[in-house]
Amino acid sequence: MTRNREVEQHQPAHHAIIAGSGSFTPKKILTNDDLAKMVDTSDEWITTRTGIKTRHITSENETTAYLASEAAKAALANAKLNHKDIDLIIVATITPEMVFPSTACFVQVALGATNAFAFDIAAACSGFIYGISIAQQYIESGRYNNAIVIGAETLTKITNFKDRTSCILFGDGAGAVVLQRSDDKNRGVLYSSLYSDGTYWKSLNCQAYGSRHPSSKKLDDPNKVYMEIKGREVYQFAVRRVVEIVNECLKKCKLTLDDVSMIISHQMNARIIESVAKRLELPEGKMFVNINEYGNTSSASIPIAFNECLKHGKVKKGDLVIFAAFGAGLTWGATVIRL
Ligand SMILES: CC(C)(COP(=O)(O)OP(=O)(O)OC[C@H]1O[C@@H](n2cnc3c(N)ncnc32)[C@H](O)[C@@H]1OP(=O)(O)O)[C@@H](O)C(=O)NCCC(=O)NCCS
């Protein structure tokens, strides 16, 4: 779907800067060899087709709100902020704590962030970018000072470990950033762009237990409690859309790839990420990849990767980064940030 979306770049009165970052992943590791004992696959197949070697997986009592809260606490500490300073908590997730209340409300309690309002958004792997864009609007308007945006998933709880085409891909984890109001015009979120195309909903979905397949009725297919993915179908689409949206970001912000320190893409498949880098003609070292350790953690993958980049000095204050994501919906989006 090509859009003729001529959005005027506006100069907001305030800027939303990243003031802190954190992540949390469960200790338990699932290796490719572990998976080869469960389904007909091999370390060699998984490594060459996806780049994944291990994933962090939750134990039974580790839930999405727990992972999200731990990541948020780390981001708050990194921002040197008190929990009372938080005005807004957004959790991007497709594996929420429960149908309702929102996972974000559980996080609010865990943080003691009594001054914050809290809600979840469901935009699958693009959820973190959607969350940044929403928080950006609240902060740029001057209405609020501090927002925590969290991507948190326990995907292995909706993974069919009998389906070799999907179970090799996913892991659990959470990442968070604190977005803060600043009057420094040179820093912060410079541009965000979001897209959706619901006609492709069948490519990636988990159908139980929403209103179409309510818990009050027996499922016609018991596998509907699990994620279903049409990997091959999604692959080309993902490459095309991510390349397109990064180019859109560069054009709208009047930047070139030379200005960009790092592109942090959603970690869906190392081959997809490499194809994107190749098509963009991105110089070596400007595309971050950590899928080998974590697998695909959906909305959590970009903030986990970003936190790792910061921790290892791959990006620093003043650098320009682009976050880009693609996922179920279909949804995709990107944001350009001067750190
Ligand atoms: C899923 C994915 C890794 C599959 O890789 P692929 O190269 O496209 O592989 P294909 O689906 O074409 O399958 C190739 C063969 O490997 C087989 N295969 C699939 N999974 C396998 C596994 N885990 N181990 C061994 N063989 C496997 C298939 O059955 C197929 O066999 P066939 O040729 O006899 O039919 C890849 O398509 C992908 O990453 N897609 C995007 C993932 C996604 O949607 N992520 C979520 C959205 S962000």
The ligand as an SDF file (V2000), in Angstrom:
LIG
                    3D

 48 50  0  0  0  0  0  0  0  0999 V2000
    9.7620  -18.5180    9.1010 C   0  0  0  0  0  0  0  0  0  0  0  0
   11.0190  -18.4360    8.2510 C   0  0  0  0  0  0  0  0  0  0  0  0
   12.2610  -18.5420    9.1330 C   0  0  0  0  0  0  0  0  0  0  0  0
   11.0540  -19.6000    7.2810 C   0  0  0  0  0  0  0  0  0  0  0  0
   12.2120  -19.5220    6.4640 O   0  0  0  0  0  0  0  0  0  0  0  0
   12.0780  -19.7470    4.8860 P   0  0  0  0  0  0  0  0  0  0  0  0
   13.4410  -19.6740    4.3370 O   0  0  0  0  0  0  0  0  0  0  0  0
   11.0760  -18.7490    4.3890 O   0  0  0  0  0  0  0  0  0  0  0  0
   11.5690  -21.2300    4.8260 O   0  0  0  0  0  0  0  0  0  0  0  0
   10.2590  -21.8100    4.1230 P   0  0  0  0  0  0  0  0  0  0  0  0
    9.0440  -21.3910    4.8810 O   0  0  0  0  0  0  0  0  0  0  0  0
   10.3430  -21.4280    2.6830 O   0  0  0  0  0  0  0  0  0  0  0  0
   10.4660  -23.3410    4.3250 O   0  0  0  0  0  0  0  0  0  0  0  0
   11.5140  -24.0690    3.6590 C   0  0  0  0  0  0  0  0  0  0  0  0
   11.4480  -25.5240    4.0390 C   0  0  0  0  0  0  0  0  0  0  0  0
   11.9010  -25.6820    5.3970 O   0  0  0  0  0  0  0  0  0  0  0  0
   10.9230  -26.3940    6.1550 C   0  0  0  0  0  0  0  0  0  0  0  0
   10.9680  -25.9100    7.5230 N   0  0  0  0  0  0  0  0  0  0  0  0
   10.1830  -24.9540    8.1010 C   0  0  0  0  0  0  0  0  0  0  0  0
   10.5290  -24.7710    9.3730 N   0  0  0  0  0  0  0  0  0  0  0  0
   11.5600  -25.6190    9.6160 C   0  0  0  0  0  0  0  0  0  0  0  0
   12.3550  -25.8840   10.7370 C   0  0  0  0  0  0  0  0  0  0  0  0
   12.1720  -25.2230   11.9060 N   0  0  0  0  0  0  0  0  0  0  0  0
   13.3330  -26.7830   10.6420 N   0  0  0  0  0  0  0  0  0  0  0  0
   13.5690  -27.4540    9.5000 C   0  0  0  0  0  0  0  0  0  0  0  0
   12.8290  -27.2520    8.3820 N   0  0  0  0  0  0  0  0  0  0  0  0
   11.8500  -26.3340    8.4440 C   0  0  0  0  0  0  0  0  0  0  0  0
    9.6280  -26.1290    5.4740 C   0  0  0  0  0  0  0  0  0  0  0  0
    8.7030  -27.1570    5.7830 O   0  0  0  0  0  0  0  0  0  0  0  0
   10.0340  -26.0960    4.0230 C   0  0  0  0  0  0  0  0  0  0  0  0
   10.1180  -27.4210    3.5470 O   0  0  0  0  0  0  0  0  0  0  0  0
    9.6480  -27.7940    2.0630 P   0  0  0  0  0  0  0  0  0  0  0  0
   10.5500  -27.0000    1.1540 O   0  0  0  0  0  0  0  0  0  0  0  0
    9.8630  -29.2650    2.0210 O   0  0  0  0  0  0  0  0  0  0  0  0
    8.2240  -27.3700    1.9790 O   0  0  0  0  0  0  0  0  0  0  0  0
   11.0740  -17.0940    7.4610 C   0  0  0  0  0  0  0  0  0  0  0  0
   10.1470  -17.1360    6.4120 O   0  0  0  0  0  0  0  0  0  0  0  0
   10.7670  -15.8930    8.3220 C   0  0  0  0  0  0  0  0  0  0  0  0
   11.5200  -15.5430    9.2240 O   0  0  0  0  0  0  0  0  0  0  0  0
    9.6730  -15.1850    8.0090 N   0  0  0  0  0  0  0  0  0  0  0  0
    9.2180  -14.0460    8.7860 C   0  0  0  0  0  0  0  0  0  0  0  0
    8.8930  -14.4450   10.1730 C   0  0  0  0  0  0  0  0  0  0  0  0
    7.7610  -13.7240   10.7430 C   0  0  0  0  0  0  0  0  0  0  0  0
    6.7060  -13.6750   10.1730 O   0  0  0  0  0  0  0  0  0  0  0  0
    7.9550  -13.1610   11.9260 N   0  0  0  0  0  0  0  0  0  0  0  0
    6.9230  -12.4970   12.6180 C   0  0  0  0  0  0  0  0  0  0  0  0
    6.6510  -11.1470   12.0760 C   0  0  0  0  0  0  0  0  0  0  0  0
    7.7040   -9.9420   12.6440 S   0  0  0  0  0  0  0  0  0  0  0  0
  1  2  1  0
  2  3  1  0
  2  4  1  0
  2 36  1  0
  4  5  1  0
  5  6  1  0
  6  7  2  0
  6  8  1  0
  6  9  1  0
  9 10  1  0
 10 11  2  0
 10 12  1  0
 10 13  1  0
 13 14  1  0
 14 15  1  0
 15 16  1  0
 15 30  1  0
 16 17  1  0
 17 18  1  0
 17 28  1  0
 18 19  1  0
 18 27  1  0
 19 20  2  0
 20 21  1  0
 21 22  1  0
 21 27  2  0
 22 23  1  0
 22 24  2  0
 24 25  1  0
 25 26  2  0
 26 27  1  0
 28 29  1  0
 28 30  1  0
 30 31  1  0
 31 32  1  0
 32 33  2  0
 32 34  1  0
 32 35  1  0
 36 37  1  0
 36 38  1  0
 38 39  2  0
 38 40  1  0
 40 41  1  0
 41 42  1  0
 42 43  1  0
 43 44  2  0
 43 45  1  0
 45 46  1  0
 46 47  1  0
 47 48  1  0
M  END
$$$$
